[in-house]
Amino acid sequence: MRKESQPHPSLENLIEGEDLGFEILHPGGLEITQELANLCNIHAGSFVLDVASGTGETACYLAEKFGARVVGVDGSDLMIERAREKANQKKLDIEFRKGDAHRLPFDDDTFDAVISECTICILDKEKAIGEMRRVVRPDGYVGFHDICWKDRTPQRMKTRLAEIEGEKPETLEGWKVLCENAGLVDVQTIDRSSLIPPWMKETTKNLSLASICKIVRKVIRLWGFSGLTEVWESERIFQSKYTGYGVLVGRKQNG
Ligand SMILES: C[S@@+](CC[C@H](N)C(=O)[O-])C[C@H]1O[C@@H](n2cnc3c(N)ncnc32)[C@H](O)[C@@H]1O
């Protein structure tokens, strides 16, 4: 029987709960990060916040390749530790701060750009986008990429993903409306759904046998054999024709 104190048997919890060898936790790798950075007008000297910065891969990339001044915030001690280690190894001066995306520990109008990759769908979406908008300066950019439902996705699939993974994606249009409701203007959307199948394939291929054994042992220990079924079910949802991916970028209006 599932112990109620344990989080759900979700892929998200497994990947974030320990180091399974993944550095980038979103589809599209650093190519989609580069696209996002360009759309957000990130350049040398830009002051950038990466919300839910994970292992610090994006923050290091933006500092190294764009010459940006980057701050990363993440809710997980493990992720913050991995990110700091990575930046130290690369001799990059990046601040990684533990914090909650729903209450960003920064003043209003602080950053030139605020980004987030593949995370908002697990958060209170209105609050998280509202916080990103609050801390970006007037005329600055807020950008993210995230999971999107395709039109006509069955409601039971949405409900199951929310139950298993705690993820509540929107359609691309739905994400746009959320951005506009948060006060962003000139919101652009780009459908990048074609990135999901190669990402799922790549992730599975890159899992070492040792990591697979570690995952299976952990799932059975925490949730029993039914946990394996749930993990498998969410994997199938990610691979379904209804699951897409999109990039969204908007601007905070000046005045
Ligand atoms: C799917 S990973 C994405 C990590 C990174 N953005 C990337 O693309 O590689 C989600 C990240 O969100 C972080 N996270 C989850 N809830 C959070 C919250 N409320 N506030 C800040 N970070 C959070 C997790 O610790 C994890 O690092």
The ligand as an ORCA input file, in Angstrom:
! r2SCAN-3c Opt
* xyz 0 1
  C      11.628     19.541    -14.879
  S      12.830     20.291    -13.834
  C      13.454     21.565    -14.931
  C      14.804     22.063    -14.499
  C      15.465     23.056    -15.470
  N      14.655     24.229    -15.669
  C      15.751     22.396    -16.791
  O      15.028     22.650    -17.749
  O      16.698     21.597    -16.858
  C      11.859     21.181    -12.668
  C      12.658     21.974    -11.638
  O      11.731     22.751    -10.883
  C      12.166     22.812     -9.531
  N      10.992     23.210     -8.748
  C       9.856     22.509     -8.540
  N       8.986     23.234     -7.819
  C       9.582     24.436     -7.567
  C       9.178     25.617     -6.890
  N       7.974     25.717     -6.305
  N      10.023     26.659     -6.836
  C      11.244     26.579     -7.427
  N      11.687     25.487     -8.084
  C      10.861     24.428     -8.160
  C      12.701     21.418     -9.288
  O      13.549     21.357     -8.165
  C      13.436     21.149    -10.618
  O      14.757     21.601    -10.561
*
